[in-house]
Amino acid sequence: MGFDGMVQISAGGMSAQRCRLNVIASNLANQNTTRTPEGGAYRRRDVVFQAAPPPPAEKTGGPAINPGMQTMSVQVVEVVTDPSPLVMKYQPGHPDADNDGYVAYPNINTFEEMVNMLSATRSYEANATIMKNAKEMADKTIDLLK
């Protein structure tokens, strides 16, 4: 695999994890939102990834990554809404309470979101390290050719 291939694959991973971090941040920011423009409480969102081939050589301006092998990167396919039930709390004085006095709160577990954030951060850092190492290898190769 060439330098361009390593950079394209790690850039795809970094982009996907950045999107995941944005969704996690949105979940944490809305963990107490009981009213949304769509109606009802905020619902937790999650990112769906999919393996994807890197862009063709014509688009990157470089040679094909591995002509005989299928090299895959990752991409975000969609952001889905978590269908798990909302958390119901008894608060009869709340403006969003139903007829029985219960308020629907988002289905967000702060600890789970923090673990997801840590995982996404580590994945982002791993891809950044791969990109840095690829650059260092390319620099060393150029130095050897001098």
KAWOSUL-V704992 format. One record per residue. N is the residue number from 1. RES is the residue in one letter. NEAR is the number of other ideal C-beta (glycine too) atoms within 12 Angstrom. Layout:
BEGIN
n:res:near
N:RES:NEAR
N:RES:NEAR
END
This chain:
BEGIN
n:res:near
1:M:24
2:G:23
3:F:25
4:D:27
5:G:31
6:M:29
7:V:29
8:Q:37
9:I:33
10:S:32
11:A:26
12:G:33
13:G:34
14:M:30
15:S:27
16:A:30
17:Q:32
18:R:24
19:C:28
20:R:33
21:L:28
22:N:21
23:V:31
24:I:33
25:A:22
26:S:26
27:N:33
28:L:25
29:A:18
30:N:24
31:Q:26
32:N:22
33:T:25
34:T:26
35:R:19
36:T:19
37:P:7
38:E:10
39:G:11
40:G:19
41:A:31
42:Y:29
43:R:29
44:R:33
45:R:31
46:D:27
47:V:32
48:V:19
49:F:25
50:Q:15
51:A:18
52:A:20
53:P:22
54:P:32
55:P:22
56:P:15
57:A:18
58:E:9
59:K:12
60:T:19
61:G:11
62:G:18
63:P:17
64:A:23
65:I:27
66:N:19
67:P:13
68:G:8
69:M:13
70:Q:15
71:T:24
72:M:20
73:S:29
74:V:30
75:Q:26
76:V:28
77:V:15
78:E:14
79:V:21
80:V:16
81:T:24
82:D:24
83:P:11
84:S:16
85:P:13
86:L:26
87:V:23
88:M:20
89:K:21
90:Y:15
91:Q:19
92:P:14
93:G:10
94:H:20
95:P:10
96:D:24
97:A:20
98:D:19
99:N:7
100:D:13
101:G:15
102:Y:19
103:V:26
104:A:28
105:Y:29
106:P:33
107:N:27
108:I:32
109:N:19
110:T:21
111:F:12
112:E:20
113:E:29
114:M:19
115:V:14
116:N:28
117:M:24
118:L:18
119:S:19
120:A:32
121:T:21
122:R:18
123:S:28
124:Y:29
125:E:20
126:A:19
127:N:29
128:A:22
129:T:18
130:I:27
131:M:27
132:K:18
133:N:18
134:A:25
135:K:19
136:E:16
137:M:19
138:A:20
139:D:15
140:K:14
141:T:14
142:I:12
143:D:10
144:L:9
145:L:8
146:K:7
END
